[in-house]
Amino acid sequence: RKRKISSGQVTDSKIRKYDAIYLNYGFVVSTTSVEQPQCVRCCRVLSNESMKPSKLIRHFQANHGQYKDKGREFFERKAKELLSAQVGLKASTTMDKKLLKISYIVAQKICQQKMPHTIGEKLIMPCAIEIVREMQGDQKAKALTQIPISNDSVKRRISSMSADILEQ
């Protein structure tokens, strides 16, 4: 059990475990550190609290109603497709170490200045591209677009740095 403290009240929230029966509802366990259900149709990862049959069924019927009468074999096939797609994605998205380092540097600067995470993609990247285009040309400016500094990337980088600091 994990304890939550919100508005002065202490409540216990149960960390749920994945059960193989959830595949009957169209969900597999995600590859994150905490077990979370992942839909085999839309690849959406739901919260750990959603790991109840009633909530899984509700998601599947609301979003994928045309597949609700499919059998377990169908969901097993989709789970294999999802797993192979994730393995292929991981293999194809190996990022250059320089790009990753730049992404962490930008995330750190955004965090230090207490700016919104979206400033990277809305202000920093367009400015950097224009500067490099004027100084070095279009070819080098185009290379900057490979740097991951979207809102979600900055959030992940900050969380990663925070976890590393706590671990140290």
SULBELHU-V574905 format. One record per helix or strand. SS is the DSSP state (h for helix, s for strand). FROM is the first residue (numbers start at 1). TO is the last residue. If there is no record, write none. Layout:
SS,FROM,TO
SS,FROM,TO
This chain:
s,2,6
s,9,13
h,20,25
s,27,29
s,37,39
s,45,45
h,48,50
h,53,63
h,65,67
h,72,92
h,97,112
h,119,136
h,138,144
h,151,167
